[in-house]
């Protein structure tokens, strides 16, 4: 598998960016020039509209440029939506037919011949590992998906699914930020290191809470980053991304902005080695107590 770019571009807010197809294409070209080639989607993003909007821009790129893009998408969540008026409740569906149909629909919307990586969006208590494995095997054999992974799975859930799959699961996309550090203590990072895969970190700025604190701990983390920003001259978001990249599992960080300067700010984090005591100061602020 081609490694994820250290900074990945998340398109879950694409409908909010109000970009024309040619502007989406230009944004992709500019991000590729910066070395950001992993582009993250899900079938449900934008109430099932983001992939199609992206596809209109993607189709404007030359074939040689499209080949440099690593497309990631997800399936499994069924939203309440005007596009599915018969649906009575939000739920998960990991049946063979739904997984295969979801991939076909995503490819059609994206205007792509294949997905580089397909992720199961969230674990379901009704997930049948053997049925998922059969869908993965057939999609891989058909050349529609090159690699597979999961999102928001526990290490145990990851292992159960892997035990039935011929293809190695290549990632677990999980929430990691200075405001959400469960991954460091629930076995998630240990699992990634043990099995030699790079996780993907979603909501790296805490869903905006890093800049608009909603608790005393949020404020403590912001205060710590603000002090470090004054001393280093680096923006707070760059420092937050650098804090995550200090982790031994080296997560690929999902940045969901339509502004090139925000992507550059994330890339700047790759050149900053977070000092050890400063790193632990952020952890202490996040947890509300020091280490044992």
HELIX and SHEET records of a PDB file:
HELIX    1   1 UNK A   14  UNK A   17  1                                   4    
HELIX    2   2 UNK A   21  UNK A   33  1                                  13    
HELIX    3   3 UNK A   45  UNK A   48  1                                   4    
HELIX    4   4 UNK A   50  UNK A   58  1                                   9    
HELIX    5   5 UNK A   63  UNK A   66  1                                   4    
HELIX    6   6 UNK A   82  UNK A   84  5                                   3    
HELIX    7   7 UNK A   96  UNK A  110  1                                  15    
HELIX    8   8 UNK A  129  UNK A  141  1                                  13    
HELIX    9   9 UNK A  155  UNK A  162  1                                   8    
HELIX   10  10 UNK A  182  UNK A  184  5                                   3    
HELIX   11  11 UNK A  188  UNK A  195  1                                   8    
HELIX   12  12 UNK A  206  UNK A  208  5                                   3    
HELIX   13  13 UNK A  216  UNK A  232  1                                  17    
HELIX   14  14 UNK A  236  UNK A  245  1                                  10    
HELIX   15  15 UNK A  260  UNK A  268  1                                   9    
HELIX   16  16 UNK A  269  UNK A  271  5                                   3    
HELIX   17  17 UNK A  276  UNK A  287  1                                  12    
SHEET    1   A 9 UNK A   7  UNK A  10  0                                        
SHEET    2   A 9 UNK A  38  UNK A  40  1                                        
SHEET    3   A 9 UNK A  70  UNK A  75  1                                        
SHEET    4   A 9 UNK A 115  UNK A 120  1                                        
SHEET    5   A 9 UNK A 145  UNK A 151  1                                        
SHEET    6   A 9 UNK A 169  UNK A 175  1                                        
SHEET    7   A 9 UNK A 200  UNK A 202  1                                        
SHEET    8   A 9 UNK A 252  UNK A 255  1                                        
SHEET    9   A 9 UNK A   7  UNK A  10  1                                        
SHEET    1   B 2 UNK A  77  UNK A  78  0                                        
SHEET    2   B 2 UNK A  91  UNK A  92 -1                                        
END                                                                             
